[in-house]
Amino acid sequence: MLVPIESIQDKIIVLRWQKIILDRDLAALYGVETKYLKRQVKRNIDRFPEDFMFELTKQEFETVRWHFGTSSLSHWGTRYLPYAFTEHGTLQAANVLNSEMAKEVSIAIIRVFNHMRKTLATHEQLKALVFENQAEIRSIWFELQKLSLDDECDDSRPIGFDVHGE
């Protein structure tokens, strides 16, 4: 694989309740300059509805900038607000770039998004299971607390070794 999965996962952030990759990160993954990616997207804007890609607002950019610890747009190498690509947008971007590397990396990106979705589903299932069994969990917890309190009150035997034979 050209790009390690961890480096893709590090680029995915949540914005507008969606998992997205910013244009500069996607361009780096695809091995192109950000301005080239944006140019290709603008030329094919009809392929990018808002659920595939959107431009960050100034407030969103401030939040993202704070998250990454950069001070201004110029540190991002641009004067324009970045684009955010959803899972489907990353695949569409690979299609408009039409390079072998973009095609291969887009497959890895989709796999990472799928893995994240499965992990979230597992967490949701666990959450539902805990919710369904919260009464039983609570009673077990109280019993464990009673046992630990009983152990703390039992001071009839000293803790440790008897080195003096007493």
C-alpha positions as a Markdown table, in Angstrom:
| # | Residue | x | y | z |
|---|---|---|---|---|
| 1 | Met | 0.0 | 0.0 | 0.0 |
| 2 | Leu | 1.3 | 3.4 | -0.9 |
| 3 | Val | -0.1 | 5.3 | 2.2 |
| 4 | Pro | -0.2 | 3.8 | 5.7 |
| 5 | Ile | -3.7 | 3.5 | 7.1 |
| 6 | Glu | -2.7 | 5.5 | 10.2 |
| 7 | Ser | -1.7 | 8.5 | 8.1 |
| 8 | Ile | -5.2 | 8.4 | 6.5 |
| 9 | Gln | -7.0 | 8.0 | 9.8 |
| 10 | Asp | -5.0 | 11.0 | 11.2 |
| 11 | Lys | -6.4 | 13.2 | 8.4 |
| 12 | Ile | -10.1 | 12.4 | 9.0 |
| 13 | Ile | -11.9 | 14.9 | 11.2 |
| 14 | Val | -15.5 | 15.5 | 12.1 |
| 15 | Leu | -17.1 | 18.6 | 10.8 |
| 16 | Arg | -20.9 | 19.3 | 10.4 |
| 17 | Trp | -21.5 | 15.9 | 12.0 |
| 18 | Gln | -19.7 | 14.2 | 9.1 |
| 19 | Lys | -16.3 | 12.6 | 8.8 |
| 20 | Ile | -14.3 | 14.6 | 6.3 |
| 21 | Ile | -10.8 | 15.1 | 4.9 |
| 22 | Leu | -9.6 | 18.7 | 4.1 |
| 23 | Asp | -8.5 | 19.5 | 0.6 |
| 24 | Arg | -4.8 | 20.0 | 1.5 |
| 25 | Asp | -4.7 | 16.6 | 3.2 |
| 26 | Leu | -6.5 | 14.9 | 0.4 |
| 27 | Ala | -4.2 | 16.5 | -2.2 |
| 28 | Ala | -1.1 | 15.3 | -0.2 |
| 29 | Leu | -2.5 | 11.8 | 0.0 |
| 30 | Tyr | -3.2 | 11.8 | -3.8 |
| 31 | Gly | 0.3 | 13.2 | -4.5 |
| 32 | Val | -0.9 | 16.5 | -6.1 |
| 33 | Glu | -0.8 | 20.1 | -5.1 |
| 34 | Thr | -3.9 | 21.5 | -3.4 |
| 35 | Lys | -4.4 | 24.1 | -6.1 |
| 36 | Tyr | -4.5 | 21.4 | -8.7 |
| 37 | Leu | -7.0 | 19.4 | -6.8 |
| 38 | Lys | -9.2 | 22.5 | -6.3 |
| 39 | Arg | -8.9 | 23.4 | -10.0 |
| 40 | Gln | -10.1 | 20.0 | -11.0 |
| 41 | Val | -12.9 | 20.1 | -8.6 |
| 42 | Lys | -14.0 | 23.5 | -9.9 |
| 43 | Arg | -13.9 | 22.2 | -13.4 |
| 44 | Asn | -16.1 | 19.3 | -12.4 |
| 45 | Ile | -18.2 | 21.0 | -9.8 |
| 46 | Asp | -21.4 | 19.3 | -10.9 |
| 47 | Arg | -19.9 | 16.0 | -9.6 |
| 48 | Phe | -19.6 | 17.4 | -6.1 |
| 49 | Pro | -22.9 | 18.0 | -4.4 |
| 50 | Glu | -22.8 | 19.4 | -0.9 |
| 51 | Asp | -23.0 | 15.9 | 0.7 |
| 52 | Phe | -19.7 | 15.1 | -1.2 |
| 53 | Met | -17.8 | 18.3 | -0.7 |
| 54 | Phe | -18.3 | 21.8 | 0.9 |
| 55 | Glu | -16.3 | 24.9 | 1.5 |
| 56 | Leu | -15.6 | 25.6 | 5.2 |
| 57 | Thr | -17.1 | 28.8 | 6.7 |
| 58 | Lys | -14.7 | 31.2 | 8.4 |
| 59 | Gln | -15.9 | 30.0 | 11.8 |
| 60 | Glu | -15.3 | 26.4 | 10.8 |
| 61 | Phe | -11.9 | 27.3 | 9.5 |
| 62 | Glu | -11.1 | 29.0 | 12.8 |
| 63 | Thr | -12.0 | 25.8 | 14.7 |
| 64 | Val | -10.0 | 23.6 | 12.3 |
| 65 | Arg | -7.1 | 26.0 | 12.4 |
| 66 | Trp | -7.1 | 25.9 | 16.2 |
| 67 | His | -7.3 | 22.1 | 16.1 |
| 68 | Phe | -4.2 | 21.9 | 13.9 |
| 69 | Gly | -2.4 | 24.8 | 15.7 |
| 70 | Thr | -1.8 | 27.0 | 12.7 |
| 71 | Ser | -2.2 | 30.7 | 12.9 |
| 72 | Ser | -3.6 | 31.8 | 9.5 |
| 73 | Leu | -4.7 | 30.9 | 6.0 |
| 74 | Ser | -1.2 | 31.7 | 4.7 |
| 75 | His | 0.2 | 28.9 | 6.9 |
| 76 | Trp | -2.1 | 26.6 | 5.0 |
| 77 | Gly | -0.5 | 27.9 | 1.7 |
| 78 | Thr | -3.7 | 29.5 | 0.5 |
| 79 | Arg | -5.7 | 32.7 | 0.6 |
| 80 | Tyr | -9.0 | 30.7 | 0.2 |
| 81 | Leu | -11.1 | 28.7 | 2.7 |
| 82 | Pro | -10.4 | 25.0 | 2.4 |
| 83 | Tyr | -12.8 | 22.4 | 0.9 |
| 84 | Ala | -13.9 | 19.5 | 3.0 |
| 85 | Phe | -14.5 | 16.1 | 1.3 |
| 86 | Thr | -16.8 | 13.5 | 2.6 |
| 87 | Glu | -16.2 | 9.8 | 1.9 |
| 88 | His | -18.0 | 10.0 | -1.4 |
| 89 | Gly | -16.2 | 13.2 | -2.2 |
| 90 | Thr | -12.8 | 11.7 | -1.8 |
| 91 | Leu | -13.7 | 9.0 | -4.3 |
| 92 | Gln | -15.1 | 11.5 | -6.7 |
| 93 | Ala | -11.9 | 13.6 | -6.4 |
| 94 | Ala | -9.9 | 10.6 | -7.4 |
| 95 | Asn | -12.1 | 10.2 | -10.4 |
| 96 | Val | -11.6 | 13.8 | -11.6 |
| 97 | Leu | -7.8 | 13.6 | -10.9 |
| 98 | Asn | -7.7 | 10.5 | -13.0 |
| 99 | Ser | -4.2 | 9.3 | -11.9 |
| 100 | Glu | -3.1 | 5.8 | -10.9 |
| 101 | Met | -2.0 | 7.0 | -7.5 |
| 102 | Ala | -5.3 | 8.8 | -6.8 |
| 103 | Lys | -7.2 | 5.6 | -7.7 |
| 104 | Glu | -5.1 | 3.4 | -5.4 |
| 105 | Val | -5.1 | 5.8 | -2.5 |
| 106 | Ser | -8.9 | 6.4 | -2.8 |
| 107 | Ile | -9.4 | 2.6 | -2.3 |
| 108 | Ala | -7.3 | 2.8 | 0.9 |
| 109 | Ile | -9.3 | 5.9 | 2.0 |
| 110 | Ile | -12.6 | 4.1 | 1.5 |
| 111 | Arg | -11.4 | 1.2 | 3.5 |
| 112 | Val | -10.5 | 3.5 | 6.4 |
| 113 | Phe | -13.9 | 5.1 | 6.3 |
| 114 | Asn | -15.5 | 1.6 | 6.3 |
| 115 | His | -13.4 | 0.5 | 9.2 |
| 116 | Met | -14.4 | 3.6 | 11.1 |
| 117 | Arg | -18.0 | 3.0 | 10.4 |
| 118 | Lys | -17.8 | -0.7 | 11.6 |
| 119 | Thr | -16.0 | 0.4 | 14.7 |
| 120 | Leu | -18.7 | 3.0 | 15.4 |
| 121 | Ala | -21.4 | 0.3 | 14.8 |
| 122 | Thr | -19.7 | -2.0 | 17.3 |
| 123 | His | -19.6 | 0.8 | 19.9 |
| 124 | Glu | -23.3 | 1.5 | 19.3 |
| 125 | Gln | -24.1 | -2.2 | 19.7 |
| 126 | Leu | -22.1 | -2.3 | 23.0 |
| 127 | Lys | -23.9 | 0.9 | 24.2 |
| 128 | Ala | -27.3 | -0.7 | 23.4 |
| 129 | Leu | -26.3 | -3.9 | 25.2 |
| 130 | Val | -25.2 | -1.9 | 28.3 |
| 131 | Phe | -28.5 | 0.1 | 28.2 |
| 132 | Glu | -30.6 | -3.1 | 28.0 |
| 133 | Asn | -28.8 | -4.6 | 30.9 |
| 134 | Gln | -28.2 | -1.6 | 33.1 |
| 135 | Ala | -30.3 | -2.9 | 36.0 |
| 136 | Glu | -28.2 | -6.1 | 36.1 |
| 137 | Ile | -25.0 | -4.2 | 35.8 |
| 138 | Arg | -26.0 | -1.8 | 38.6 |
| 139 | Ser | -26.9 | -4.7 | 41.0 |
| 140 | Ile | -23.5 | -6.4 | 40.2 |
| 141 | Trp | -21.8 | -3.1 | 40.8 |
| 142 | Phe | -23.5 | -2.7 | 44.2 |
| 143 | Glu | -22.6 | -6.2 | 45.2 |
| 144 | Leu | -18.9 | -5.6 | 44.3 |
| 145 | Gln | -18.9 | -2.4 | 46.3 |
| 146 | Lys | -20.3 | -4.3 | 49.3 |
| 147 | Leu | -17.6 | -7.0 | 49.0 |
| 148 | Ser | -14.9 | -4.3 | 48.8 |
| 149 | Leu | -16.3 | -2.6 | 51.9 |
| 150 | Asp | -16.5 | -5.9 | 53.8 |
| 151 | Asp | -12.8 | -6.5 | 52.9 |
| 152 | Glu | -11.9 | -3.0 | 54.2 |
| 153 | Cys | -13.7 | -3.6 | 57.5 |
| 154 | Asp | -12.0 | -7.0 | 58.2 |
| 155 | Asp | -8.9 | -5.9 | 60.2 |
| 156 | Ser | -8.6 | -9.0 | 62.3 |
| 157 | Arg | -5.5 | -10.1 | 60.5 |
| 158 | Pro | -2.5 | -7.9 | 59.8 |
| 159 | Ile | -1.4 | -7.6 | 56.2 |
| 160 | Gly | 2.1 | -8.9 | 55.3 |
| 161 | Phe | 4.6 | -11.5 | 56.5 |
| 162 | Asp | 5.3 | -12.5 | 60.1 |
| 163 | Val | 9.1 | -12.2 | 60.1 |
| 164 | His | 9.5 | -12.5 | 63.9 |
| 165 | Gly | 7.5 | -15.7 | 64.4 |
| 166 | Glu | 4.7 | -13.9 | 66.4 |
